[in-house]
Amino acid sequence: MEKEADEVGNIIYGQRDKISGIDKILAAEADKIKRFKESKSNSG
């Protein structure tokens, strides 16, 4: 039973790592879009 709990824990930690990685990517993309919009509105 304990071994199964460890496996589940590892899966959850692995998913959490993936999610935090996705969060960073999304934040970077949102930043790019924001800067792009700002540069367009400043030039026009």
C-alpha distance matrix in Angstrom:
0.0 3.8 5.4 5.3 6.4 8.8 10.1 10.8 12.5 14.5 15.6 16.8 18.6 20.1 21.4 22.7 24.6 26.1 27.1 28.8 30.6 31.8 33.0 35.1 36.6 37.4 39.0 41.1 42.2 43.1 45.1 47.0 47.9 49.1 51.2 52.6 53.6 55.2 57.1 58.4 59.5 61.2 63.2 64.3
3.8 0.0 3.8 5.4 5.0 6.3 8.7 9.9 10.4 12.4 14.4 15.3 16.5 18.3 20.0 20.9 22.6 24.5 25.6 26.9 28.7 30.3 31.3 33.1 34.9 35.9 37.2 39.2 40.7 41.6 43.3 45.3 46.4 47.5 49.5 51.0 52.2 53.5 55.4 56.9 58.0 59.5 61.5 62.8
5.4 3.8 0.0 3.8 5.4 5.1 6.3 8.8 9.8 10.6 12.5 14.4 15.4 16.5 18.6 20.0 21.2 22.8 24.4 25.8 27.2 28.8 30.3 31.9 33.4 34.7 36.2 37.9 39.3 40.5 42.2 43.9 45.2 46.5 48.3 49.7 51.1 52.6 54.3 55.7 57.1 58.5 60.4 61.7
5.3 5.4 3.8 0.0 3.8 5.3 5.0 6.2 8.5 9.8 10.6 12.4 14.3 15.3 16.6 18.4 20.0 21.2 22.6 24.4 25.9 27.0 28.5 30.6 31.8 32.8 34.6 36.5 37.5 38.7 40.6 42.3 43.3 44.7 46.7 48.0 49.2 50.8 52.6 53.8 55.1 56.8 58.6 59.8
6.4 5.0 5.4 3.8 0.0 3.8 5.4 5.1 6.1 8.6 9.9 10.5 12.3 14.1 15.3 16.4 18.3 20.0 20.9 22.5 24.4 25.6 26.7 28.8 30.4 31.2 32.7 34.8 36.0 36.9 38.7 40.7 41.7 42.8 44.9 46.4 47.4 48.9 50.9 52.2 53.3 54.9 56.9 58.1
8.8 6.3 5.1 5.3 3.8 0.0 3.8 5.4 5.0 6.2 8.7 9.9 10.5 12.2 14.2 15.2 16.4 18.4 19.8 21.0 22.6 24.3 25.5 27.1 28.8 30.1 31.4 33.2 34.7 35.9 37.4 39.3 40.6 41.7 43.6 45.1 46.4 47.8 49.5 51.1 52.3 53.7 55.7 57.1
10.1 8.7 6.3 5.0 5.4 3.8 0.0 3.8 5.4 5.1 6.3 8.7 9.9 10.5 12.4 14.2 15.4 16.6 18.4 20.0 21.2 22.6 24.3 26.0 27.3 28.6 30.3 31.9 33.1 34.5 36.3 37.8 39.1 40.5 42.3 43.6 45.0 46.6 48.2 49.6 51.0 52.5 54.3 55.6
10.8 9.9 8.8 6.2 5.1 5.4 3.8 0.0 3.8 5.4 5.1 6.2 8.7 9.8 10.6 12.3 14.3 15.4 16.4 18.4 20.0 21.0 22.4 24.5 25.8 26.7 28.4 30.4 31.4 32.5 34.5 36.2 37.2 38.5 40.6 41.9 43.0 44.6 46.5 47.7 48.9 50.6 52.5 53.6
12.5 10.4 9.8 8.5 6.1 5.0 5.4 3.8 0.0 3.8 5.4 5.1 6.2 8.5 9.9 10.5 12.3 14.3 15.2 16.5 18.4 19.9 20.9 22.8 24.5 25.5 26.8 28.8 30.3 31.2 32.9 34.9 36.0 37.0 39.0 40.6 41.8 43.1 45.0 46.5 47.6 49.1 51.1 52.4
14.5 12.4 10.6 9.8 8.6 6.2 5.1 5.4 3.8 0.0 3.8 5.4 5.1 6.0 8.6 9.8 10.5 12.3 14.1 15.3 16.6 18.4 19.8 21.3 22.8 24.3 25.7 27.3 28.8 30.1 31.7 33.4 34.8 36.1 37.8 39.2 40.7 42.1 43.7 45.2 46.6 48.0 49.8 51.3
15.6 14.4 12.5 10.6 9.9 8.7 6.3 5.1 5.4 3.8 0.0 3.8 5.5 5.0 6.1 8.6 9.9 10.6 12.2 14.3 15.4 16.5 18.3 20.2 21.2 22.4 24.3 25.9 26.9 28.3 30.2 31.7 32.9 34.3 36.3 37.4 38.8 40.4 42.1 43.4 44.8 46.4 48.1 49.4
16.8 15.3 14.4 12.4 10.5 9.9 8.7 6.2 5.1 5.4 3.8 0.0 3.8 5.4 5.1 6.1 8.6 9.9 10.4 12.2 14.2 15.2 16.2 18.5 20.0 20.7 22.3 24.4 25.5 26.4 28.3 30.2 31.2 32.4 34.5 35.9 37.0 38.5 40.4 41.7 42.9 44.5 46.4 47.6
18.6 16.5 15.4 14.3 12.3 10.5 9.9 8.7 6.2 5.1 5.5 3.8 0.0 3.8 5.4 5.0 6.2 8.7 9.8 10.5 12.3 14.2 15.1 16.7 18.6 19.8 21.0 22.8 24.4 25.5 27.0 28.9 30.3 31.3 33.1 34.7 36.1 37.3 39.1 40.7 42.0 43.3 45.2 46.7
20.1 18.3 16.5 15.3 14.1 12.2 10.5 9.8 8.5 6.0 5.0 5.4 3.8 0.0 3.8 5.4 5.2 6.4 8.7 10.1 10.7 12.5 14.3 15.7 16.9 18.5 20.1 21.5 22.9 24.4 26.0 27.5 28.9 30.4 32.0 33.3 34.9 36.4 37.9 39.4 40.9 42.3 44.0 45.4
21.4 20.0 18.6 16.6 15.3 14.2 12.4 10.6 9.9 8.6 6.1 5.1 5.4 3.8 0.0 3.8 5.4 5.0 6.1 8.6 9.8 10.4 12.2 14.3 15.3 16.2 18.2 20.0 20.9 22.2 24.1 25.7 26.7 28.2 30.2 31.4 32.6 34.3 36.0 37.3 38.7 40.3 42.0 43.2
22.7 20.9 20.0 18.4 16.4 15.2 14.2 12.3 10.5 9.8 8.6 6.1 5.0 5.4 3.8 0.0 3.8 5.4 5.0 6.2 8.5 9.7 10.4 12.4 14.3 15.1 16.3 18.4 19.8 20.7 22.4 24.4 25.6 26.6 28.5 30.1 31.3 32.6 34.5 36.0 37.2 38.6 40.6 41.9
24.6 22.6 21.2 20.0 18.3 16.4 15.4 14.3 12.3 10.5 9.9 8.6 6.2 5.2 5.4 3.8 0.0 3.8 5.4 5.2 6.2 8.7 9.9 10.8 12.6 14.3 15.4 16.8 18.6 20.0 21.3 23.0 24.6 25.8 27.3 28.9 30.5 31.7 33.3 35.0 36.4 37.6 39.4 41.0
26.1 24.5 22.8 21.2 20.0 18.4 16.6 15.4 14.3 12.3 10.6 9.9 8.7 6.4 5.0 5.4 3.8 0.0 3.8 5.5 5.0 6.2 8.6 10.0 10.7 12.3 14.2 15.5 16.6 18.3 20.0 21.3 22.6 24.3 25.9 27.1 28.7 30.3 31.7 33.1 34.7 36.2 37.7 39.2
27.1 25.6 24.4 22.6 20.9 19.8 18.4 16.4 15.2 14.1 12.2 10.4 9.8 8.7 6.1 5.0 5.4 3.8 0.0 3.8 5.3 5.0 6.1 8.7 9.8 10.3 12.1 14.2 15.1 16.1 18.1 19.9 20.8 22.1 24.2 25.5 26.7 28.3 30.1 31.4 32.6 34.2 36.1 37.3
28.8 26.9 25.8 24.4 22.5 21.0 20.0 18.4 16.5 15.3 14.3 12.2 10.5 10.1 8.6 6.2 5.2 5.5 3.8 0.0 3.8 5.4 4.9 6.3 8.8 9.8 10.5 12.4 14.3 15.2 16.4 18.5 20.0 20.9 22.6 24.4 25.7 26.8 28.6 30.3 31.5 32.8 34.7 36.3
30.6 28.7 27.2 25.9 24.4 22.6 21.2 20.0 18.4 16.6 15.4 14.2 12.3 10.7 9.8 8.5 6.2 5.0 5.3 3.8 0.0 3.8 5.4 5.2 6.4 8.7 10.0 10.8 12.6 14.4 15.5 16.9 18.7 20.1 21.4 22.8 24.7 25.9 27.3 29.0 30.6 31.8 33.4 35.1
31.8 30.3 28.8 27.0 25.6 24.3 22.6 21.0 19.9 18.4 16.5 15.2 14.2 12.5 10.4 9.7 8.7 6.2 5.0 5.4 3.8 0.0 3.8 5.4 5.0 6.1 8.5 9.8 10.5 12.1 14.1 15.3 16.5 18.2 19.9 21.0 22.5 24.2 25.7 27.0 28.5 30.1 31.7 33.0
33.0 31.3 30.3 28.5 26.7 25.5 24.3 22.4 20.9 19.8 18.3 16.2 15.1 14.3 12.2 10.4 9.9 8.6 6.1 4.9 5.4 3.8 0.0 3.8 5.4 5.1 6.0 8.5 9.8 10.4 12.1 14.2 15.3 16.2 18.2 19.8 21.0 22.3 24.2 25.7 26.8 28.3 30.2 31.6
35.1 33.1 31.9 30.6 28.8 27.1 26.0 24.5 22.8 21.3 20.2 18.5 16.7 15.7 14.3 12.4 10.8 10.0 8.7 6.3 5.2 5.4 3.8 0.0 3.8 5.5 5.1 6.2 8.6 9.9 10.5 12.4 14.4 15.3 16.5 18.4 20.1 21.0 22.5 24.4 25.8 26.8 28.7 30.4
36.6 34.9 33.4 31.8 30.4 28.8 27.3 25.8 24.5 22.8 21.2 20.0 18.6 16.9 15.3 14.3 12.6 10.7 9.8 8.8 6.4 5.0 5.4 3.8 0.0 3.8 5.5 5.1 6.2 8.6 9.8 10.6 12.4 14.2 15.4 16.5 18.5 20.0 21.1 22.7 24.5 25.7 27.2 28.8
37.4 35.9 34.7 32.8 31.2 30.1 28.6 26.7 25.5 24.3 22.4 20.7 19.8 18.5 16.2 15.1 14.3 12.3 10.3 9.8 8.7 6.1 5.1 5.5 3.8 0.0 3.8 5.4 5.0 6.0 8.4 9.8 10.5 12.1 14.2 15.2 16.4 18.2 19.9 21.0 22.5 24.1 25.8 27.0
39.0 37.2 36.2 34.6 32.7 31.4 30.3 28.4 26.8 25.7 24.3 22.3 21.0 20.1 18.2 16.3 15.4 14.2 12.1 10.5 10.0 8.5 6.0 5.1 5.5 3.8 0.0 3.8 5.5 5.1 6.1 8.7 10.0 10.4 12.3 14.2 15.3 16.4 18.3 20.0 21.1 22.3 24.4 25.9
41.1 39.2 37.9 36.5 34.8 33.2 31.9 30.4 28.8 27.3 25.9 24.4 22.8 21.5 20.0 18.4 16.8 15.5 14.2 12.4 10.8 9.8 8.5 6.2 5.1 5.4 3.8 0.0 3.8 5.5 5.0 6.3 8.8 9.9 10.6 12.3 14.4 15.3 16.5 18.4 20.1 21.0 22.6 24.5
42.2 40.7 39.3 37.5 36.0 34.7 33.1 31.4 30.3 28.8 26.9 25.5 24.4 22.9 20.9 19.8 18.6 16.6 15.1 14.3 12.6 10.5 9.8 8.6 6.2 5.0 5.5 3.8 0.0 3.8 5.3 5.1 6.3 8.6 9.9 10.5 12.4 14.2 15.3 16.6 18.4 19.9 21.2 22.7
43.1 41.6 40.5 38.7 36.9 35.9 34.5 32.5 31.2 30.1 28.3 26.4 25.5 24.4 22.2 20.7 20.0 18.3 16.1 15.2 14.4 12.1 10.4 9.9 8.6 6.0 5.1 5.5 3.8 0.0 3.8 5.5 5.2 6.1 8.6 9.8 10.6 12.2 14.2 15.4 16.5 18.2 20.1 21.2
45.1 43.3 42.2 40.6 38.7 37.4 36.3 34.5 32.9 31.7 30.2 28.3 27.0 26.0 24.1 22.4 21.3 20.0 18.1 16.4 15.5 14.1 12.1 10.5 9.8 8.4 6.1 5.0 5.3 3.8 0.0 3.8 5.5 5.1 6.2 8.5 9.9 10.5 12.2 14.2 15.4 16.4 18.3 20.1
47.0 45.3 43.9 42.3 40.7 39.3 37.8 36.2 34.9 33.4 31.7 30.2 28.9 27.5 25.7 24.4 23.0 21.3 19.9 18.5 16.9 15.3 14.2 12.4 10.6 9.8 8.7 6.3 5.1 5.5 3.8 0.0 3.8 5.5 5.2 6.1 8.6 9.9 10.5 12.2 14.3 15.3 16.5 18.3
47.9 46.4 45.2 43.3 41.7 40.6 39.1 37.2 36.0 34.8 32.9 31.2 30.3 28.9 26.7 25.6 24.6 22.6 20.8 20.0 18.7 16.5 15.3 14.4 12.4 10.5 10.0 8.8 6.3 5.2 5.5 3.8 0.0 3.8 5.5 5.0 6.1 8.5 9.9 10.5 12.3 14.1 15.5 16.5
49.1 47.5 46.5 44.7 42.8 41.7 40.5 38.5 37.0 36.1 34.3 32.4 31.3 30.4 28.2 26.6 25.8 24.3 22.1 20.9 20.1 18.2 16.2 15.3 14.2 12.1 10.4 9.9 8.6 6.1 5.1 5.5 3.8 0.0 3.8 5.4 5.2 6.2 8.6 9.9 10.7 12.2 14.4 15.5
51.2 49.5 48.3 46.7 44.9 43.6 42.3 40.6 39.0 37.8 36.3 34.5 33.1 32.0 30.2 28.5 27.3 25.9 24.2 22.6 21.4 19.9 18.2 16.5 15.4 14.2 12.3 10.6 9.9 8.6 6.2 5.2 5.5 3.8 0.0 3.8 5.5 5.0 6.1 8.5 9.9 10.4 12.2 14.2
52.6 51.0 49.7 48.0 46.4 45.1 43.6 41.9 40.6 39.2 37.4 35.9 34.7 33.3 31.4 30.1 28.9 27.1 25.5 24.4 22.8 21.0 19.8 18.4 16.5 15.2 14.2 12.3 10.5 9.8 8.5 6.1 5.0 5.4 3.8 0.0 3.8 5.5 5.2 6.2 8.7 9.9 10.8 12.3
53.6 52.2 51.1 49.2 47.4 46.4 45.0 43.0 41.8 40.7 38.8 37.0 36.1 34.9 32.6 31.3 30.5 28.7 26.7 25.7 24.7 22.5 21.0 20.1 18.5 16.4 15.3 14.4 12.4 10.6 9.9 8.6 6.1 5.2 5.5 3.8 0.0 3.8 5.5 5.1 6.2 8.5 10.0 10.7
55.2 53.5 52.6 50.8 48.9 47.8 46.6 44.6 43.1 42.1 40.4 38.5 37.3 36.4 34.3 32.6 31.7 30.3 28.3 26.8 25.9 24.2 22.3 21.0 20.0 18.2 16.4 15.3 14.2 12.2 10.5 9.9 8.5 6.2 5.0 5.5 3.8 0.0 3.8 5.4 5.2 6.0 8.6 10.1
57.1 55.4 54.3 52.6 50.9 49.5 48.2 46.5 45.0 43.7 42.1 40.4 39.1 37.9 36.0 34.5 33.3 31.7 30.1 28.6 27.3 25.7 24.2 22.5 21.1 19.9 18.3 16.5 15.3 14.2 12.2 10.5 9.9 8.6 6.1 5.2 5.5 3.8 0.0 3.8 5.6 5.1 6.2 8.6
58.4 56.9 55.7 53.8 52.2 51.1 49.6 47.7 46.5 45.2 43.4 41.7 40.7 39.4 37.3 36.0 35.0 33.1 31.4 30.3 29.0 27.0 25.7 24.4 22.7 21.0 20.0 18.4 16.6 15.4 14.2 12.2 10.5 9.9 8.5 6.2 5.1 5.4 3.8 0.0 3.8 5.5 5.3 6.2
59.5 58.0 57.1 55.1 53.3 52.3 51.0 48.9 47.6 46.6 44.8 42.9 42.0 40.9 38.7 37.2 36.4 34.7 32.6 31.5 30.6 28.5 26.8 25.8 24.5 22.5 21.1 20.1 18.4 16.5 15.4 14.3 12.3 10.7 9.9 8.7 6.2 5.2 5.6 3.8 0.0 3.8 5.6 5.3
61.2 59.5 58.5 56.8 54.9 53.7 52.5 50.6 49.1 48.0 46.4 44.5 43.3 42.3 40.3 38.6 37.6 36.2 34.2 32.8 31.8 30.1 28.3 26.8 25.7 24.1 22.3 21.0 19.9 18.2 16.4 15.3 14.1 12.2 10.4 9.9 8.5 6.0 5.1 5.5 3.8 0.0 3.8 5.7
63.2 61.5 60.4 58.6 56.9 55.7 54.3 52.5 51.1 49.8 48.1 46.4 45.2 44.0 42.0 40.6 39.4 37.7 36.1 34.7 33.4 31.7 30.2 28.7 27.2 25.8 24.4 22.6 21.2 20.1 18.3 16.5 15.5 14.4 12.2 10.8 10.0 8.6 6.2 5.3 5.6 3.8 0.0 3.8
64.3 62.8 61.7 59.8 58.1 57.1 55.6 53.6 52.4 51.3 49.4 47.6 46.7 45.4 43.2 41.9 41.0 39.2 37.3 36.3 35.1 33.0 31.6 30.4 28.8 27.0 25.9 24.5 22.7 21.2 20.1 18.3 16.5 15.5 14.2 12.3 10.7 10.1 8.6 6.2 5.3 5.7 3.8 0.0
